[in-house]
Amino acid sequence: MPKIVDWYMDGKIDIDSLITHTMPLEDINKGFDLMHAGESIRSVVVY
């Protein structure tokens, strides 16, 4: 895992484009709903 983080930090891989939604912790159930509906590839929950 540290190697992948290094690649990301060096700009060798793009992970940001895979994030489809960012939401606060209180909306985590919405994140699960989006996932089950097939409307989300990756969601980030901000704590």
mmJSON file of the N, C-alpha and C atoms, coordinates in Angstrom:
{"data_MODEL":{"atom_site":{
"group_PDB":["ATOM","ATOM","ATOM","ATOM","ATOM","ATOM","ATOM","ATOM","ATOM","ATOM","ATOM","ATOM","ATOM","ATOM","ATOM","ATOM","ATOM","ATOM","ATOM","ATOM","ATOM","ATOM","ATOM","ATOM","ATOM","ATOM","ATOM","ATOM","ATOM","ATOM","ATOM","ATOM","ATOM","ATOM","ATOM","ATOM","ATOM","ATOM","ATOM","ATOM","ATOM","ATOM","ATOM","ATOM","ATOM","ATOM","ATOM","ATOM","ATOM","ATOM","ATOM","ATOM","ATOM","ATOM","ATOM","ATOM","ATOM","ATOM","ATOM","ATOM","ATOM","ATOM","ATOM","ATOM","ATOM","ATOM","ATOM","ATOM","ATOM","ATOM","ATOM","ATOM","ATOM","ATOM","ATOM","ATOM","ATOM","ATOM","ATOM","ATOM","ATOM","ATOM","ATOM","ATOM","ATOM","ATOM","ATOM","ATOM","ATOM","ATOM","ATOM","ATOM","ATOM","ATOM","ATOM","ATOM","ATOM","ATOM","ATOM","ATOM","ATOM","ATOM","ATOM","ATOM","ATOM","ATOM","ATOM","ATOM","ATOM","ATOM","ATOM","ATOM","ATOM","ATOM","ATOM","ATOM","ATOM","ATOM","ATOM","ATOM","ATOM","ATOM","ATOM","ATOM","ATOM","ATOM","ATOM","ATOM","ATOM","ATOM","ATOM","ATOM","ATOM","ATOM","ATOM","ATOM","ATOM","ATOM","ATOM","ATOM","ATOM"],
"id":[1,2,3,4,5,6,7,8,9,10,11,12,13,14,15,16,17,18,19,20,21,22,23,24,25,26,27,28,29,30,31,32,33,34,35,36,37,38,39,40,41,42,43,44,45,46,47,48,49,50,51,52,53,54,55,56,57,58,59,60,61,62,63,64,65,66,67,68,69,70,71,72,73,74,75,76,77,78,79,80,81,82,83,84,85,86,87,88,89,90,91,92,93,94,95,96,97,98,99,100,101,102,103,104,105,106,107,108,109,110,111,112,113,114,115,116,117,118,119,120,121,122,123,124,125,126,127,128,129,130,131,132,133,134,135,136,137,138,139,140,141],
"type_symbol":["N","C","C","N","C","C","N","C","C","N","C","C","N","C","C","N","C","C","N","C","C","N","C","C","N","C","C","N","C","C","N","C","C","N","C","C","N","C","C","N","C","C","N","C","C","N","C","C","N","C","C","N","C","C","N","C","C","N","C","C","N","C","C","N","C","C","N","C","C","N","C","C","N","C","C","N","C","C","N","C","C","N","C","C","N","C","C","N","C","C","N","C","C","N","C","C","N","C","C","N","C","C","N","C","C","N","C","C","N","C","C","N","C","C","N","C","C","N","C","C","N","C","C","N","C","C","N","C","C","N","C","C","N","C","C","N","C","C","N","C","C"],
"label_atom_id":["N","CA","C","N","CA","C","N","CA","C","N","CA","C","N","CA","C","N","CA","C","N","CA","C","N","CA","C","N","CA","C","N","CA","C","N","CA","C","N","CA","C","N","CA","C","N","CA","C","N","CA","C","N","CA","C","N","CA","C","N","CA","C","N","CA","C","N","CA","C","N","CA","C","N","CA","C","N","CA","C","N","CA","C","N","CA","C","N","CA","C","N","CA","C","N","CA","C","N","CA","C","N","CA","C","N","CA","C","N","CA","C","N","CA","C","N","CA","C","N","CA","C","N","CA","C","N","CA","C","N","CA","C","N","CA","C","N","CA","C","N","CA","C","N","CA","C","N","CA","C","N","CA","C","N","CA","C","N","CA","C","N","CA","C"],
"label_alt_id":[null,null,null,null,null,null,null,null,null,null,null,null,null,null,null,null,null,null,null,null,null,null,null,null,null,null,null,null,null,null,null,null,null,null,null,null,null,null,null,null,null,null,null,null,null,null,null,null,null,null,null,null,null,null,null,null,null,null,null,null,null,null,null,null,null,null,null,null,null,null,null,null,null,null,null,null,null,null,null,null,null,null,null,null,null,null,null,null,null,null,null,null,null,null,null,null,null,null,null,null,null,null,null,null,null,null,null,null,null,null,null,null,null,null,null,null,null,null,null,null,null,null,null,null,null,null,null,null,null,null,null,null,null,null,null,null,null,null,null,null,null],
"label_comp_id":["MET","MET","MET","PRO","PRO","PRO","LYS","LYS","LYS","ILE","ILE","ILE","VAL","VAL","VAL","ASP","ASP","ASP","TRP","TRP","TRP","TYR","TYR","TYR","MET","MET","MET","ASP","ASP","ASP","GLY","GLY","GLY","LYS","LYS","LYS","ILE","ILE","ILE","ASP","ASP","ASP","ILE","ILE","ILE","ASP","ASP","ASP","SER","SER","SER","LEU","LEU","LEU","ILE","ILE","ILE","THR","THR","THR","HIS","HIS","HIS","THR","THR","THR","MET","MET","MET","PRO","PRO","PRO","LEU","LEU","LEU","GLU","GLU","GLU","ASP","ASP","ASP","ILE","ILE","ILE","ASN","ASN","ASN","LYS","LYS","LYS","GLY","GLY","GLY","PHE","PHE","PHE","ASP","ASP","ASP","LEU","LEU","LEU","MET","MET","MET","HIS","HIS","HIS","ALA","ALA","ALA","GLY","GLY","GLY","GLU","GLU","GLU","SER","SER","SER","ILE","ILE","ILE","ARG","ARG","ARG","SER","SER","SER","VAL","VAL","VAL","VAL","VAL","VAL","VAL","VAL","VAL","TYR","TYR","TYR"],
"label_asym_id":["A","A","A","A","A","A","A","A","A","A","A","A","A","A","A","A","A","A","A","A","A","A","A","A","A","A","A","A","A","A","A","A","A","A","A","A","A","A","A","A","A","A","A","A","A","A","A","A","A","A","A","A","A","A","A","A","A","A","A","A","A","A","A","A","A","A","A","A","A","A","A","A","A","A","A","A","A","A","A","A","A","A","A","A","A","A","A","A","A","A","A","A","A","A","A","A","A","A","A","A","A","A","A","A","A","A","A","A","A","A","A","A","A","A","A","A","A","A","A","A","A","A","A","A","A","A","A","A","A","A","A","A","A","A","A","A","A","A","A","A","A"],
"label_entity_id":["1","1","1","1","1","1","1","1","1","1","1","1","1","1","1","1","1","1","1","1","1","1","1","1","1","1","1","1","1","1","1","1","1","1","1","1","1","1","1","1","1","1","1","1","1","1","1","1","1","1","1","1","1","1","1","1","1","1","1","1","1","1","1","1","1","1","1","1","1","1","1","1","1","1","1","1","1","1","1","1","1","1","1","1","1","1","1","1","1","1","1","1","1","1","1","1","1","1","1","1","1","1","1","1","1","1","1","1","1","1","1","1","1","1","1","1","1","1","1","1","1","1","1","1","1","1","1","1","1","1","1","1","1","1","1","1","1","1","1","1","1"],
"label_seq_id":[1,1,1,2,2,2,3,3,3,4,4,4,5,5,5,6,6,6,7,7,7,8,8,8,9,9,9,10,10,10,11,11,11,12,12,12,13,13,13,14,14,14,15,15,15,16,16,16,17,17,17,18,18,18,19,19,19,20,20,20,21,21,21,22,22,22,23,23,23,24,24,24,25,25,25,26,26,26,27,27,27,28,28,28,29,29,29,30,30,30,31,31,31,32,32,32,33,33,33,34,34,34,35,35,35,36,36,36,37,37,37,38,38,38,39,39,39,40,40,40,41,41,41,42,42,42,43,43,43,44,44,44,45,45,45,46,46,46,47,47,47],
"pdbx_PDB_ins_code":[null,null,null,null,null,null,null,null,null,null,null,null,null,null,null,null,null,null,null,null,null,null,null,null,null,null,null,null,null,null,null,null,null,null,null,null,null,null,null,null,null,null,null,null,null,null,null,null,null,null,null,null,null,null,null,null,null,null,null,null,null,null,null,null,null,null,null,null,null,null,null,null,null,null,null,null,null,null,null,null,null,null,null,null,null,null,null,null,null,null,null,null,null,null,null,null,null,null,null,null,null,null,null,null,null,null,null,null,null,null,null,null,null,null,null,null,null,null,null,null,null,null,null,null,null,null,null,null,null,null,null,null,null,null,null,null,null,null,null,null,null],
"Cartn_x":[0.807,0.0,0.856,1.932,2.748,3.255,3.534,4.024,2.944,1.693,0.594,0.403,0.537,0.443,1.56,2.752,3.869,3.577,3.049,2.707,1.686,0.683,-0.337,0.287,1.096,1.715,2.668,3.289,4.197,3.453,2.138,1.345,1.41,1.878,1.999,0.67,-0.231,-1.561,-2.613,-3.754,-4.84,-5.966,-6.18,-7.263,-8.43,-8.139,-9.163,-10.309,-10.014,-11.071,-12.021,-11.635,-12.503,-13.506,-13.328,-14.244,-15.449,-16.622,-17.832,-18.619,-18.477,-19.219,-18.359,-18.538,-17.93,-19.053,-19.133,-20.249,-19.818,-20.533,-20.231,-20.713,-20.19,-20.502,-22.007,-22.719,-24.159,-24.945,-24.326,-24.986,-24.514,-23.916,-23.358,-24.424,-25.639,-26.702,-27.021,-26.921,-27.103,-26.021,-24.811,-23.723,-24.023,-24.578,-24.956,-26.082,-27.029,-28.131,-27.598,-26.666,-26.066,-25.326,-24.623,-23.88,-24.832,-25.893,-26.851,-27.599,-27.794,-28.483,-27.545,-26.251,-25.283,-24.928,-25.145,-24.885,-23.569,-22.801,-21.565,-20.467,-19.318,-18.165,-17.414,-17.022,-16.339,-16.852,-17.187,-17.606,-16.617,-16.373,-15.492,-16.361,-16.248,-16.987,-16.01,-16.367,-15.518,-15.961,-15.032,-15.326,-14.828],
"Cartn_y":[-1.198,0.0,1.27,1.335,2.558,2.893,1.878,2.107,2.787,2.366,2.968,4.423,4.7,6.08,6.919,6.369,7.087,7.385,6.392,6.608,7.731,7.726,8.772,10.137,10.216,11.482,11.992,11.084,11.461,11.752,11.561,11.827,10.727,9.546,8.439,7.722,7.796,7.212,8.25,8.177,9.124,8.396,8.742,8.148,9.131,10.409,11.436,11.319,10.949,10.859,9.696,8.76,7.629,7.958,9.09,9.49,10.176,9.586,10.145,11.017,10.789,11.565,11.789,12.944,13.257,13.741,13.17,13.518,13.493,14.24,14.21,12.897,12.602,11.35,11.173,12.248,12.112,11.676,11.724,11.276,9.89,9.131,7.836,6.893,6.977,6.118,6.465,7.739,8.158,7.511,7.418,6.774,5.313,4.616,3.219,3.119,4.039,4.051,4.259,5.202,5.451,4.21,3.536,2.34,1.231,1.007,-0.047,0.262,1.543,1.948,1.941,1.702,1.699,3.097,4.106,5.489,6.028,5.195,5.646,4.617,5.087,4.196,4.172,5.343,5.481,6.733,6.606,7.753,7.945,9.196,9.537,10.154,9.592,10.12,10.968,12.242,13.172,13.163,12.83,12.747,13.967],
"Cartn_z":[0.0,0.0,0.0,0.754,0.727,-0.685,-1.478,-2.839,-3.687,-3.532,-4.277,-3.855,-2.567,-2.081,-2.695,-2.755,-3.381,-4.852,-5.586,-6.996,-7.133,-6.241,-6.28,-5.997,-4.963,-4.58,-5.666,-6.402,-7.489,-8.789,-8.801,-10.0,-11.046,-10.649,-11.593,-11.832,-10.881,-11.056,-10.666,-11.335,-11.074,-10.354,-9.123,-8.338,-8.229,-8.254,-8.063,-9.067,-10.306,-11.314,-11.058,-10.192,-9.865,-8.766,-8.085,-7.015,-7.646,-7.441,-8.04,-7.076,-5.779,-4.787,-3.546,-2.932,-1.643,-0.749,0.449,1.337,2.789,3.626,5.065,5.688,6.848,7.538,7.741,8.009,8.264,7.028,5.84,4.613,4.158,5.048,4.658,4.105,4.62,4.091,2.642,2.289,0.904,0.032,0.559,-0.164,-0.455,0.519,0.298,-0.727,-0.669,-1.643,-3.06,-3.215,-4.527,-5.03,-4.145,-4.525,-4.973,-4.206,-4.55,-5.845,-6.142,-7.367,-8.584,-8.353,-9.439,-9.934,-9.108,-9.491,-8.944,-8.285,-7.669,-7.901,-8.361,-8.492,-7.157,-6.706,-5.413,-4.723,-3.473,-2.669,-1.536,-1.207,-0.094,1.003,2.184,3.34,4.145,4.31,5.049,6.494,7.36,8.787,9.486],
"occupancy":[1.0,1.0,1.0,1.0,1.0,1.0,1.0,1.0,1.0,1.0,1.0,1.0,1.0,1.0,1.0,1.0,1.0,1.0,1.0,1.0,1.0,1.0,1.0,1.0,1.0,1.0,1.0,1.0,1.0,1.0,1.0,1.0,1.0,1.0,1.0,1.0,1.0,1.0,1.0,1.0,1.0,1.0,1.0,1.0,1.0,1.0,1.0,1.0,1.0,1.0,1.0,1.0,1.0,1.0,1.0,1.0,1.0,1.0,1.0,1.0,1.0,1.0,1.0,1.0,1.0,1.0,1.0,1.0,1.0,1.0,1.0,1.0,1.0,1.0,1.0,1.0,1.0,1.0,1.0,1.0,1.0,1.0,1.0,1.0,1.0,1.0,1.0,1.0,1.0,1.0,1.0,1.0,1.0,1.0,1.0,1.0,1.0,1.0,1.0,1.0,1.0,1.0,1.0,1.0,1.0,1.0,1.0,1.0,1.0,1.0,1.0,1.0,1.0,1.0,1.0,1.0,1.0,1.0,1.0,1.0,1.0,1.0,1.0,1.0,1.0,1.0,1.0,1.0,1.0,1.0,1.0,1.0,1.0,1.0,1.0,1.0,1.0,1.0,1.0,1.0,1.0],
"B_iso_or_equiv":[0.0,0.0,0.0,0.0,0.0,0.0,0.0,0.0,0.0,0.0,0.0,0.0,0.0,0.0,0.0,0.0,0.0,0.0,0.0,0.0,0.0,0.0,0.0,0.0,0.0,0.0,0.0,0.0,0.0,0.0,0.0,0.0,0.0,0.0,0.0,0.0,0.0,0.0,0.0,0.0,0.0,0.0,0.0,0.0,0.0,0.0,0.0,0.0,0.0,0.0,0.0,0.0,0.0,0.0,0.0,0.0,0.0,0.0,0.0,0.0,0.0,0.0,0.0,0.0,0.0,0.0,0.0,0.0,0.0,0.0,0.0,0.0,0.0,0.0,0.0,0.0,0.0,0.0,0.0,0.0,0.0,0.0,0.0,0.0,0.0,0.0,0.0,0.0,0.0,0.0,0.0,0.0,0.0,0.0,0.0,0.0,0.0,0.0,0.0,0.0,0.0,0.0,0.0,0.0,0.0,0.0,0.0,0.0,0.0,0.0,0.0,0.0,0.0,0.0,0.0,0.0,0.0,0.0,0.0,0.0,0.0,0.0,0.0,0.0,0.0,0.0,0.0,0.0,0.0,0.0,0.0,0.0,0.0,0.0,0.0,0.0,0.0,0.0,0.0,0.0,0.0],
"pdbx_formal_charge":[null,null,null,null,null,null,null,null,null,null,null,null,null,null,null,null,null,null,null,null,null,null,null,null,null,null,null,null,null,null,null,null,null,null,null,null,null,null,null,null,null,null,null,null,null,null,null,null,null,null,null,null,null,null,null,null,null,null,null,null,null,null,null,null,null,null,null,null,null,null,null,null,null,null,null,null,null,null,null,null,null,null,null,null,null,null,null,null,null,null,null,null,null,null,null,null,null,null,null,null,null,null,null,null,null,null,null,null,null,null,null,null,null,null,null,null,null,null,null,null,null,null,null,null,null,null,null,null,null,null,null,null,null,null,null,null,null,null,null,null,null],
"auth_seq_id":[1,1,1,2,2,2,3,3,3,4,4,4,5,5,5,6,6,6,7,7,7,8,8,8,9,9,9,10,10,10,11,11,11,12,12,12,13,13,13,14,14,14,15,15,15,16,16,16,17,17,17,18,18,18,19,19,19,20,20,20,21,21,21,22,22,22,23,23,23,24,24,24,25,25,25,26,26,26,27,27,27,28,28,28,29,29,29,30,30,30,31,31,31,32,32,32,33,33,33,34,34,34,35,35,35,36,36,36,37,37,37,38,38,38,39,39,39,40,40,40,41,41,41,42,42,42,43,43,43,44,44,44,45,45,45,46,46,46,47,47,47],
"auth_comp_id":["MET","MET","MET","PRO","PRO","PRO","LYS","LYS","LYS","ILE","ILE","ILE","VAL","VAL","VAL","ASP","ASP","ASP","TRP","TRP","TRP","TYR","TYR","TYR","MET","MET","MET","ASP","ASP","ASP","GLY","GLY","GLY","LYS","LYS","LYS","ILE","ILE","ILE","ASP","ASP","ASP","ILE","ILE","ILE","ASP","ASP","ASP","SER","SER","SER","LEU","LEU","LEU","ILE","ILE","ILE","THR","THR","THR","HIS","HIS","HIS","THR","THR","THR","MET","MET","MET","PRO","PRO","PRO","LEU","LEU","LEU","GLU","GLU","GLU","ASP","ASP","ASP","ILE","ILE","ILE","ASN","ASN","ASN","LYS","LYS","LYS","GLY","GLY","GLY","PHE","PHE","PHE","ASP","ASP","ASP","LEU","LEU","LEU","MET","MET","MET","HIS","HIS","HIS","ALA","ALA","ALA","GLY","GLY","GLY","GLU","GLU","GLU","SER","SER","SER","ILE","ILE","ILE","ARG","ARG","ARG","SER","SER","SER","VAL","VAL","VAL","VAL","VAL","VAL","VAL","VAL","VAL","TYR","TYR","TYR"],
"auth_asym_id":["A","A","A","A","A","A","A","A","A","A","A","A","A","A","A","A","A","A","A","A","A","A","A","A","A","A","A","A","A","A","A","A","A","A","A","A","A","A","A","A","A","A","A","A","A","A","A","A","A","A","A","A","A","A","A","A","A","A","A","A","A","A","A","A","A","A","A","A","A","A","A","A","A","A","A","A","A","A","A","A","A","A","A","A","A","A","A","A","A","A","A","A","A","A","A","A","A","A","A","A","A","A","A","A","A","A","A","A","A","A","A","A","A","A","A","A","A","A","A","A","A","A","A","A","A","A","A","A","A","A","A","A","A","A","A","A","A","A","A","A","A"],
"auth_atom_id":["N","CA","C","N","CA","C","N","CA","C","N","CA","C","N","CA","C","N","CA","C","N","CA","C","N","CA","C","N","CA","C","N","CA","C","N","CA","C","N","CA","C","N","CA","C","N","CA","C","N","CA","C","N","CA","C","N","CA","C","N","CA","C","N","CA","C","N","CA","C","N","CA","C","N","CA","C","N","CA","C","N","CA","C","N","CA","C","N","CA","C","N","CA","C","N","CA","C","N","CA","C","N","CA","C","N","CA","C","N","CA","C","N","CA","C","N","CA","C","N","CA","C","N","CA","C","N","CA","C","N","CA","C","N","CA","C","N","CA","C","N","CA","C","N","CA","C","N","CA","C","N","CA","C","N","CA","C","N","CA","C","N","CA","C"],
"pdbx_PDB_model_num":[1,1,1,1,1,1,1,1,1,1,1,1,1,1,1,1,1,1,1,1,1,1,1,1,1,1,1,1,1,1,1,1,1,1,1,1,1,1,1,1,1,1,1,1,1,1,1,1,1,1,1,1,1,1,1,1,1,1,1,1,1,1,1,1,1,1,1,1,1,1,1,1,1,1,1,1,1,1,1,1,1,1,1,1,1,1,1,1,1,1,1,1,1,1,1,1,1,1,1,1,1,1,1,1,1,1,1,1,1,1,1,1,1,1,1,1,1,1,1,1,1,1,1,1,1,1,1,1,1,1,1,1,1,1,1,1,1,1,1,1,1]
}}}
